[in-house]
Amino acid sequence: MFSERAQGRTVASLARELNERGVVCPSGADPERNAHRSGERWIVRTVAMILENPRYTGRQVWNRCSTTGHGSGGRAGGRGSGALRYNPVSEWEVSERIVQEPLVDDETFVAVQGLRVATPAKDGEVRRYLLAGLVVCGLCGRRMDGHWVHAVGEGVDEGRIGQRVWVYGAQSYRAFGTAAQHVVVPEHLAVPLPDHLTDELGASLGIPGITAHRTVFADGSVDGLTVLVHGVLGGVGSLAAQLARWGGATVLGTVTKTRDLDLVDLAVVHHAVALDDSGAADGDTRQYAGSGFRLDSAAG
């Protein structure tokens, strides 16, 4: 498994071959220790966890998992009867001494840890993204990748294959969302990303962008209204301010510190106030809003 991965095999292809060859998965071979798993087949997550486990180099590993509190979700009883949590690799404790026969040498193991397989698109071109493999989920430890359109369903223009896109609603009514290696979404949820826009910008649109849009326009047009955006320098806040300005509103924005006022884009925000001066913030906000204005708030 390690040697195949080091030669460029994807984790998904390894899991698929193990199932096709009828190799019993770990939970199937030892159901007593894996009562929380079905034991029916290999999954990508299982292969990935094996490939990142230093125990296969012959070393002992501690603190890979921990339990929180007591109750359902973990072991049946005892001190560790709470919900099971997989700790990030940075929290593992690995012995320096070899305690058992290694199944993989150190060089191959280390090479596998840094490996990212760049899968060619249908047109044969390999596309690489700056943040691929570098962004890690703080909850599950899964590395997040940027992707393009790999395939289309029936009735969708095949010219979209290989197209750079940003997506939204990817996790609604689906198991994973964009934290997965691939995700299937309706055509209209995969929006073309113009060439002059960066992957980082495209990655920021799905949740913050849609949140900002719905916050600003959920009650209808903001043309002629005054919109207050809390945290105007934040991900949602900065987009909400731009959308409100585009929609014809007078935009007021707040920042945390007075020193942050210089960072506010005055081409977007009409007036900005700092919250570390509560008196000035309250007075300035009321002054800028005036009387007879409706004041909407879009938290950033």
N, C-alpha and C positions, 0 to 999 in steps of 0.2 A: 504493500500500500504506500509506504513512504517513498520507495524508489520510483513508483509510477507517478506519484504526485510531483516528485522532484524533476521528472522529465516533462512536466507540463500538463498532466491530466487534470481535469477539473474535479472538484470534490463530488459534484453531482454525477459525473460519469463513473467514478469509482463506486459510489453507492448503487448505481444502476447495474453495473457488472456483477457486484457481489450478489444482488438479488437474482440476476439472470442465471448465475452459476449455482444458485441454491445454497450459498454459504449462510449458515445460521448466524443471526445477529446476536450481539452480547446479551440482550434481554431474553432472547429465545434460548440461549445456551444456559443461562443462569437466572431463571425467572424468580427465584426466591429473593435474590438481591435486587431485582428490578421489577418489583410488584407494581410499580406505578407506570410501567410501559407495557405495550401490547405484546411485544416479542414476535410480531408477525414478519417484519422485514427491516432491512437497513434503511435509514433515513440520512439525509445530508448532514444534519446536525450531529449524528452519532459519529460519522466518519470524520467530521471536522474536529470533534472533541478528542478523538484518538490521535489525530495528526498533531494536535497542540499539547499533548500530554507527555511531559518529560520522563514518565515512568518507563516508557519504551526504550529509553537510553540506559536503563538499569538503575536509575536513581529513585529514591523515595520522594514522594510529594505529599505535602500536608496543606490543609486549608483550601483545597479546591472547592469544597462546598461547606456551607454552614446552614444552621437552622435559626429561625427567628421566632421566639416565643414558644407557645405550646398550642396543640390542637391539630386540626386536619391539615393536609397538604404536605406532610413530610413522613417521617418514620412512624411506625405504629405506636411507639411508646418510649419511655425513658427520657433522659435529659434533652435529647435532640428530637423532640416530637413535634416541633413547629414546622412552619412552611420552609421548604428547601430552597436555598439560594445558591446559585453558582457564582463564586467569587471571580473577579477579574484576574487575569494572569499576573498582574502586578502585585497581588496579595498572596500568591502561592509561596510556599516555602519548599525549596528543592535541596536535597542533600548533595554535598560535593562528592561524597564517596559512592562508588558503585556497590549496590546491595543485592543485585540479582543479575542474571545473564541478560545483556542488552539485546534487543531485537533490531535496533537501528543504531548506526554510528552517529557520533555527535555532529559531524560535518553535514550529513544528509538531513538530520533533524533540524539543524539551524537553517539550512537552505530552504526547507519546506516552510518554516515560519514566515519568511519574508516573501514568499512566492505569491504573485498575483497573475493569474492566467488571463491574457488579453484575447478574448474570443473574437474571431473575425466576423464581420457582418455578412449578410448575404451577397454583397458586392465584392467580398474578398478583402476589403480594407480593414485594418486593425486600428481601432480608435482608442486613444489613451486619455485619461482624465486626471487632472492634477491632484484631486483629493481621493482618488480611488484607493480603497484599502486603508486610508489614514484616519477616517472619521469612525469612531467606535461608540456604539450605544452604551450609555452609562448604566442601563438596567440589565440588559441581557448579554453585553459584551460582543454583540455581532458587529462585524465591520460592514460599513455602508458603502456601496458602489454607485457611481453614476453610469447610466446606460443610454442606449439609443433604441430605436424600434428594431427588434430582431425579426418579428414575424407579424403578419396581419391575418385577421379572420376572413371568413367568407363575405364578399361584398365590399371589402375595404380595398382602396387603391393600393396595389403592390408598390407603387412609387414611394410610399411612405417608409418602406424598409430602408434602414440606415439613416433615417431622418433624426436629427437632434430635436428632442422634445423636453418639455417640462410637464409634469402630471399633477393632478389634484384629485382628491377623493379616492386615492389608490387603496386605502385600507377600509373604506366603507363597504360593509358586507363581504369582505374578503379576509383571508386568514392572516396575511402578513403586511402588505403595503410595500413601500420602497426600501424597507430594511432587508427585504428578500433579494436573492440574486436576480430574479425575474418576477415581473408582476404583469397580469393581464387586466387591461382596463378597456372600457368602451372607447371607441375612436375619439369622441369629442372631449374626453378627459386627457388625451395626449396632445398637447398644444405645441405646434412648431416653435422652436427657439431660434430666433434669427442668428446668423453667423457672427454678428458683431457683439452679441451678448455672451458673457462668460458662463461656464458651467456652474460656478459658485452662485451667480445670480439666479440661474434656472432652478438650482436646488433650494433656493430660499423662497420661491414663489408658492409652492404647493400649500403649505399650512399658513404661514404669515400673510401671504398675499390674499388668499381667499378669506381668511379671518378679517383682515383689514377691510376688504370690499364689503363684506356682509355687515360689519359693524357700522360703516359709514352709510351704506345705502339701504339697510334693512327696512327703514321706514319711508323710503322713497327718495326723491331728489333733495339735495342739500343746496341747490342753487339759491343764493341770497341769504342763507342761514349762517350762523356762527358755530363752528365745530371746535370743541376743545379736545386736544389729543394729549393724554397723559403719557409721558415717556416718549417724546417725539423723536428721540435718537435710537429707540429700540427697533427690533425687526418689524413687528406689527405696527408700531407707532409711526415709523418713518414712511411706511407704505400707506397707512391711513391718511397721513397728512397730504401726501402727493395726490391720492385719489380725491380727497375733499377739495383741494385746490383746483384740481382738474374739473370737479363737479360744480365749481362756481361758488364755493363757500369761503367765508373769512375764517382762516385757520389760526387758532391759538394753540401754542404748544408749551408743555412743561418739561423741564429737565431737573435732575436731582440737585446738582451743584451750580453755583454761580459761574464757576470756571467753565462749565459745559455750554454756556450760552454762545460762545464763539464758534461752536461746532454746528449750530443750527443753520440750515440752509434758508436764508431769508427770501430766496426766490420761490420757496414753497410755503413757509410759515410767515404769516403777517406779523405776529407778535409772539415772543417767547418769554417765559418767566421761570425763575429758579425757585424750587421748593424749599431750599435751605434758609430762605428769608420769607417766613410765613406771612408776615404783614404785607410786604411788598407784593408777594404772589397773589394774595387775596385782593388787594386793592387794584393792582394792575389788571388782573383778570376781569374784574367788574368794570374797570374803566374802558378796557378794549372792547368788551362785549356790549357795553352801552345798555340802554333800557329798551324794552320791547323786543329784544332778540330772544329767539329760542337758542339754548346752549346745549348742544349734543356733546357727549363725551365718548371718545374712543380710546380705551386703555391700551397702552403699548407694552 
